Amino acid sequence: MANDKQPKKQARGEASAGKHPTATRSDRDRRVRQHDRIARVLNVLNLIQSRGRWNAQALAEELECSQRTVYRDLQVLEFAGVP
């Protein structure tokens, strides 16, 4: 016999008692974030090609982002085959 008192599944992003709602982004928000990331990665490429040697801290300060973000962007460039 099936248990008739099983909890109902919630829709994605729907708040439950005592829990925060799951964050969801619209397609427009995703496109804006992707655009921002692509622009930043291209800026990293431009900086390292035009002005010689940079460290992660200097790039982060120039791009107004975290050092971790700079490392992620450098990984993207490496994956794309940029020397």
N, CA, C and O atoms as a GROMACS GRO file, in nm:
protein
  332
    1MET      N    1   0.084  -0.118   0.000
    1MET     CA    2   0.000   0.000   0.000
    1MET      C    3   0.088   0.124   0.000
    1MET      O    4   0.181   0.136   0.081
    2ALA      N    5   0.059   0.216  -0.091
    2ALA     CA    6   0.138   0.338  -0.103
    2ALA      C    7   0.105   0.433   0.010
    2ALA      O    8  -0.009   0.439   0.057
    3ASN      N    9   0.204   0.506   0.053
    3ASN     CA   10   0.186   0.604   0.159
    3ASN      C   11   0.123   0.729   0.099
    3ASN      O   12   0.186   0.797   0.018
    4ASP      N   13   0.000   0.761   0.137
    4ASP     CA   14  -0.072   0.876   0.083
    4ASP      C   15  -0.025   1.008   0.144
    4ASP      O   16  -0.068   1.114   0.099
    5LYS      N   17   0.061   1.004   0.242
    5LYS     CA   18   0.103   1.126   0.310
    5LYS      C   19   0.245   1.166   0.274
    5LYS      O   20   0.315   1.228   0.354
    6GLN      N   21   0.290   1.130   0.153
    6GLN     CA   22   0.422   1.171   0.110
    6GLN      C   23   0.422   1.320   0.082
    6GLN      O   24   0.323   1.374   0.032
    7PRO      N   25   0.531   1.388   0.115
    7PRO     CA   26   0.536   1.533   0.092
    7PRO      C   27   0.532   1.564  -0.058
    7PRO      O   28   0.589   1.491  -0.140
    8LYS      N   29   0.466   1.672  -0.090
    8LYS     CA   30   0.456   1.718  -0.228
    8LYS      C   31   0.589   1.779  -0.269
    8LYS      O   32   0.650   1.853  -0.191
    9LYS      N   33   0.635   1.749  -0.391
    9LYS     CA   34   0.759   1.808  -0.441
    9LYS      C   35   0.735   1.954  -0.473
    9LYS      O   36   0.629   1.991  -0.524
   10GLN      N   37   0.836   2.036  -0.443
   10GLN     CA   38   0.825   2.179  -0.469
   10GLN      C   39   0.881   2.212  -0.605
   10GLN      O   40   0.972   2.146  -0.655
   11ALA      N   41   0.825   2.315  -0.663
   11ALA     CA   42   0.878   2.366  -0.789
   11ALA      C   43   1.012   2.432  -0.762
   11ALA      O   44   1.036   2.483  -0.652
   12ARG      N   45   1.099   2.430  -0.861
   12ARG     CA   46   1.231   2.492  -0.845
   12ARG      C   47   1.214   2.639  -0.810
   12ARG      O   48   1.136   2.710  -0.873
   13GLY      N   49   1.288   2.684  -0.710
   13GLY     CA   50   1.283   2.823  -0.669
   13GLY      C   51   1.172   2.855  -0.570
   13GLY      O   52   1.164   2.966  -0.519
   14GLU      N   53   1.087   2.758  -0.543
   14GLU     CA   54   0.976   2.781  -0.451
   14GLU      C   55   1.027   2.770  -0.307
   14GLU      O   56   1.100   2.676  -0.274
   15ALA      N   57   0.989   2.863  -0.224
   15ALA     CA   58   1.034   2.865  -0.085
   15ALA      C   59   0.959   2.760  -0.004
   15ALA      O   60   0.840   2.738  -0.026
   16SER      N   61   1.028   2.698   0.089
   16SER     CA   62   0.964   2.608   0.182
   16SER      C   63   0.978   2.667   0.321
   16SER      O   64   1.057   2.758   0.344
   17ALA      N   65   0.901   2.615   0.413
   17ALA     CA   66   0.902   2.668   0.549
   17ALA      C   67   1.041   2.656   0.608
   17ALA      O   68   1.097   2.547   0.618
   18GLY      N   69   1.099   2.770   0.648
   18GLY     CA   70   1.228   2.772   0.712
   18GLY      C   71   1.348   2.764   0.619
   18GLY      O   72   1.462   2.760   0.665
   19LYS      N   73   1.323   2.762   0.489
   19LYS     CA   74   1.435   2.753   0.394
   19LYS      C   75   1.431   2.871   0.299
   19LYS      O   76   1.326   2.929   0.273
   20HIS      N   77   1.548   2.905   0.248
   20HIS     CA   78   1.557   3.013   0.150
   20HIS      C   79   1.520   2.959   0.013
   20HIS      O   80   1.546   2.843  -0.016
   21PRO      N   81   1.460   3.041  -0.071
   21PRO     CA   82   1.427   2.995  -0.206
   21PRO      C   83   1.554   2.972  -0.288
   21PRO      O   84   1.656   3.038  -0.267
   22THR      N   85   1.546   2.880  -0.380
   22THR     CA   86   1.658   2.853  -0.469
   22THR      C   87   1.672   2.968  -0.567
   22THR      O   88   1.572   3.013  -0.625
   23ALA      N   89   1.792   3.017  -0.585
   23ALA     CA   90   1.815   3.128  -0.677
   23ALA      C   91   1.801   3.079  -0.821
   23ALA      O   92   1.859   2.977  -0.858
   24THR      N   93   1.724   3.150  -0.899
   24THR     CA   94   1.712   3.119  -1.041
   24THR      C   95   1.741   3.246  -1.119
   24THR      O   96   1.708   3.356  -1.076
   25ARG      N   97   1.803   3.228  -1.234
   25ARG     CA   98   1.836   3.343  -1.318
   25ARG      C   99   1.759   3.334  -1.448
   25ARG      O  100   1.734   3.226  -1.501
   26SER      N  101   1.720   3.448  -1.497
   26SER     CA  102   1.653   3.452  -1.626
   26SER      C  103   1.757   3.436  -1.737
   26SER      O  104   1.877   3.451  -1.714
   27ASP      N  105   1.711   3.403  -1.856
   27ASP     CA  106   1.802   3.390  -1.970
   27ASP      C  107   1.876   3.520  -1.995
   27ASP      O  108   1.994   3.519  -2.030
   28ARG      N  109   1.807   3.633  -1.978
   28ARG     CA  110   1.871   3.762  -2.000
   28ARG      C  111   1.986   3.782  -1.900
   28ARG      O  112   2.093   3.829  -1.938
   29ASP      N  113   1.963   3.747  -1.774
   29ASP     CA  114   2.068   3.760  -1.673
   29ASP      C  115   2.188   3.673  -1.707
   29ASP      O  116   2.303   3.714  -1.690
   30ARG      N  117   2.161   3.551  -1.755
   30ARG     CA  118   2.271   3.462  -1.794
   30ARG      C  119   2.352   3.520  -1.908
   30ARG      O  120   2.475   3.516  -1.908
   31ARG      N  121   2.282   3.575  -2.008
   31ARG     CA  122   2.352   3.634  -2.122
   31ARG      C  123   2.437   3.753  -2.080
   31ARG      O  124   2.549   3.769  -2.127
   32VAL      N  125   2.384   3.835  -1.990
   32VAL     CA  126   2.460   3.951  -1.941
   32VAL      C  127   2.585   3.903  -1.868
   32VAL      O  128   2.694   3.957  -1.889
   33ARG      N  129   2.570   3.803  -1.782
   33ARG     CA  130   2.686   3.751  -1.708
   33ARG      C  131   2.788   3.689  -1.802
   33ARG      O  132   2.909   3.707  -1.783
   34GLN      N  133   2.742   3.616  -1.905
   34GLN     CA  134   2.834   3.558  -2.002
   34GLN      C  135   2.908   3.667  -2.079
   34GLN      O  136   3.028   3.657  -2.102
   35HIS      N  137   2.835   3.770  -2.117
   35HIS     CA  138   2.897   3.882  -2.188
   35HIS      C  139   3.004   3.947  -2.101
   35HIS      O  140   3.114   3.975  -2.148
   36ASP      N  141   2.971   3.971  -1.975
   36ASP     CA  142   3.068   4.032  -1.884
   36ASP      C  143   3.193   3.946  -1.870
   36ASP      O  144   3.305   3.996  -1.868
   37ARG      N  145   3.173   3.814  -1.860
   37ARG     CA  146   3.287   3.725  -1.843
   37ARG      C  147   3.373   3.723  -1.969
   37ARG      O  148   3.496   3.729  -1.960
   38ILE      N  149   3.310   3.714  -2.085
   38ILE     CA  150   3.385   3.714  -2.210
   38ILE      C  151   3.464   3.843  -2.225
   38ILE      O  152   3.581   3.841  -2.264
   39ALA      N  153   3.401   3.955  -2.194
   39ALA     CA  154   3.469   4.084  -2.203
   39ALA      C  155   3.589   4.089  -2.109
   39ALA      O  156   3.694   4.140  -2.146
   40ARG      N  157   3.573   4.037  -1.987
   40ARG     CA  158   3.683   4.039  -1.890
   40ARG      C  159   3.797   3.948  -1.936
   40ARG      O  160   3.914   3.985  -1.925
   41VAL      N  161   3.764   3.829  -1.989
   41VAL     CA  162   3.867   3.737  -2.038
   41VAL      C  163   3.945   3.803  -2.153
   41VAL      O  164   4.068   3.791  -2.159
   42LEU      N  165   3.874   3.870  -2.242
   42LEU     CA  166   3.942   3.940  -2.352
   42LEU      C  167   4.029   4.054  -2.299
   42LEU      O  168   4.136   4.081  -2.354
   43ASN      N  169   3.983   4.122  -2.195
   43ASN     CA  170   4.065   4.227  -2.133
   43ASN      C  171   4.192   4.168  -2.071
   43ASN      O  172   4.300   4.228  -2.082
   44VAL      N  173   4.180   4.053  -2.007
   44VAL     CA  174   4.298   3.986  -1.951
   44VAL      C  175   4.396   3.957  -2.064
   44VAL      O  176   4.516   3.985  -2.053
   45LEU      N  177   4.346   3.901  -2.172
   45LEU     CA  178   4.431   3.869  -2.287
   45LEU      C  179   4.499   3.995  -2.341
   45LEU      O  180   4.620   3.994  -2.368
   46ASN      N  181   4.424   4.100  -2.357
   46ASN     CA  182   4.478   4.226  -2.407
   46ASN      C  183   4.588   4.280  -2.314
   46ASN      O  184   4.694   4.323  -2.361
   47LEU      N  185   4.564   4.276  -2.184
   47LEU     CA  186   4.663   4.327  -2.089
   47LEU      C  187   4.792   4.247  -2.092
   47LEU      O  188   4.901   4.304  -2.096
   48ILE      N  189   4.780   4.114  -2.090
   48ILE     CA  190   4.902   4.034  -2.084
   48ILE      C  191   4.978   4.036  -2.216
   48ILE      O  192   5.099   4.014  -2.219
   49GLN      N  193   4.909   4.062  -2.326
   49GLN     CA  194   4.978   4.071  -2.455
   49GLN      C  195   5.043   4.208  -2.476
   49GLN      O  196   5.147   4.218  -2.541
   50SER      N  197   4.982   4.312  -2.421
   50SER     CA  198   5.030   4.446  -2.451
   50SER      C  199   5.133   4.502  -2.352
   50SER      O  200   5.217   4.583  -2.391
   51ARG      N  201   5.128   4.460  -2.228
   51ARG     CA  202   5.213   4.523  -2.127
   51ARG      C  203   5.308   4.427  -2.058
   51ARG      O  204   5.349   4.453  -1.945
   52GLY      N  205   5.342   4.320  -2.120
   52GLY     CA  206   5.442   4.232  -2.060
   52GLY      C  207   5.392   4.149  -1.944
   52GLY      O  208   5.283   4.092  -1.949
   53ARG      N  209   5.473   4.143  -1.839
   53ARG     CA  210   5.445   4.052  -1.728
   53ARG      C  211   5.350   4.114  -1.625
   53ARG      O  212   5.366   4.229  -1.584
   54TRP      N  213   5.252   4.035  -1.587
   54TRP     CA  214   5.155   4.073  -1.485
   54TRP      C  215   5.148   3.962  -1.383
   54TRP      O  216   5.174   3.846  -1.414
   55ASN      N  217   5.112   3.996  -1.261
   55ASN     CA  218   5.079   3.892  -1.164
   55ASN      C  219   4.928   3.899  -1.139
   55ASN      O  220   4.861   3.994  -1.180
   56ALA      N  221   4.875   3.797  -1.073
   56ALA     CA  222   4.730   3.788  -1.053
   56ALA      C  223   4.676   3.908  -0.974
   56ALA      O  224   4.568   3.957  -1.003
   57GLN      N  225   4.751   3.953  -0.876
   57GLN     CA  226   4.706   4.066  -0.794
   57GLN      C  227   4.694   4.192  -0.878
   57GLN      O  228   4.594   4.265  -0.867
   58ALA      N  229   4.793   4.220  -0.961
   58ALA     CA  230   4.790   4.340  -1.045
   58ALA      C  231   4.676   4.333  -1.146
   58ALA      O  232   4.608   4.433  -1.171
   59LEU      N  233   4.655   4.215  -1.206
   59LEU     CA  234   4.543   4.199  -1.299
   59LEU      C  235   4.410   4.219  -1.228
   59LEU      O  236   4.320   4.285  -1.281
   60ALA      N  237   4.397   4.162  -1.109
   60ALA     CA  238   4.272   4.176  -1.033
   60ALA      C  239   4.244   4.322  -1.001
   60ALA      O  240   4.130   4.367  -1.011
   61GLU      N  241   4.346   4.396  -0.963
   61GLU     CA  242   4.328   4.538  -0.934
   61GLU      C  243   4.290   4.616  -1.060
   61GLU      O  244   4.201   4.702  -1.056
   62GLU      N  245   4.355   4.586  -1.170
   62GLU     CA  246   4.326   4.655  -1.296
   62GLU      C  247   4.184   4.626  -1.346
   62GLU      O  248   4.116   4.715  -1.396
   63LEU      N  249   4.141   4.501  -1.330
   63LEU     CA  250   4.009   4.459  -1.379
   63LEU      C  251   3.899   4.473  -1.275
   63LEU      O  252   3.781   4.450  -1.304
   64GLU      N  253   3.937   4.512  -1.154
   64GLU     CA  254   3.842   4.527  -1.044
   64GLU      C  255   3.763   4.399  -1.018
   64GLU      O  256   3.640   4.398  -1.016
   65CYS      N  257   3.839   4.290  -1.000
   65CYS     CA  258   3.779   4.161  -0.967
   65CYS      C  259   3.873   4.090  -0.869
   65CYS      O  260   3.977   4.145  -0.832
   66SER      N  261   3.836   3.971  -0.828
   66SER     CA  262   3.920   3.898  -0.733
   66SER      C  263   4.033   3.825  -0.806
   66SER      O  264   4.028   3.804  -0.927
   67GLN      N  265   4.135   3.789  -0.730
   67GLN     CA  266   4.245   3.711  -0.786
   67GLN      C  267   4.194   3.576  -0.834
   67GLN      O  268   4.240   3.523  -0.936
   68ARG      N  269   4.099   3.519  -0.760
   68ARG     CA  270   4.042   3.389  -0.800
   68ARG      C  271   3.977   3.400  -0.937
   68ARG      O  272   3.988   3.308  -1.019
   69THR      N  273   3.908   3.511  -0.962
   69THR     CA  274   3.846   3.533  -1.092
   69THR      C  275   3.952   3.542  -1.201
   69THR      O  276   3.934   3.488  -1.310
   70VAL      N  277   4.062   3.608  -1.172
   70VAL     CA  278   4.172   3.618  -1.268
   70VAL      C  279   4.224   3.478  -1.301
   70VAL      O  280   4.247   3.447  -1.418
   71TYR      N  281   4.244   3.394  -1.200
   71TYR     CA  282   4.292   3.258  -1.225
   71TYR      C  283   4.192   3.179  -1.310
   71TYR      O  284   4.233   3.104  -1.399
   72ARG      N  285   4.063   3.196  -1.284
   72ARG     CA  286   3.961   3.130  -1.367
   72ARG      C  287   3.970   3.177  -1.512
   72ARG      O  288   3.962   3.096  -1.604
   73ASP      N  289   3.986   3.307  -1.530
   73ASP     CA  290   3.995   3.363  -1.665
   73ASP      C  291   4.121   3.312  -1.736
   73ASP      O  292   4.117   3.284  -1.856
   74LEU      N  293   4.231   3.301  -1.665
   74LEU     CA  294   4.353   3.247  -1.724
   74LEU      C  295   4.335   3.101  -1.764
   74LEU      O  296   4.391   3.056  -1.864
   75GLN      N  297   4.258   3.026  -1.686
   75GLN     CA  298   4.228   2.887  -1.722
   75GLN      C  299   4.146   2.881  -1.851
   75GLN      O  300   4.168   2.793  -1.934
   76VAL      N  301   4.053   2.973  -1.867
   76VAL     CA  302   3.973   2.979  -1.990
   76VAL      C  303   4.065   3.003  -2.109
   76VAL      O  304   4.052   2.936  -2.212
   77LEU      N  305   4.158   3.096  -2.095
   77LEU     CA  306   4.252   3.125  -2.204
   77LEU      C  307   4.341   3.004  -2.233
   77LEU      O  308   4.369   2.973  -2.349
   78GLU      N  309   4.386   2.938  -2.128
   78GLU     CA  310   4.470   2.820  -2.146
   78GLU      C  311   4.393   2.710  -2.219
   78GLU      O  312   4.445   2.645  -2.309
   79PHE      N  313   4.268   2.689  -2.178
   79PHE     CA  314   4.183   2.588  -2.241
   79PHE      C  315   4.161   2.619  -2.389
   79PHE      O  316   4.150   2.529  -2.471
   80ALA      N  317   4.154   2.748  -2.421
   80ALA     CA  318   4.133   2.792  -2.560
   80ALA      C  319   4.261   2.782  -2.642
   80ALA      O  320   4.260   2.806  -2.762
   81GLY      N  321   4.372   2.748  -2.577
   81GLY     CA  322   4.498   2.732  -2.648
   81GLY      C  323   4.580   2.858  -2.662
   81GLY      O  324   4.672   2.864  -2.743
   82VAL      N  325   4.547   2.960  -2.583
   82VAL     CA  326   4.624   3.084  -2.588
   82VAL      C  327   4.754   3.061  -2.513
   82VAL      O  328   4.752   3.022  -2.396
   83PRO      N  329   4.868   3.086  -2.579
   83PRO     CA  330   4.997   3.060  -2.512
   83PRO      C  331   5.026   3.159  -2.402
   83PRO      O  332   5.131   3.150  -2.337
   0.00000   0.00000   0.00000
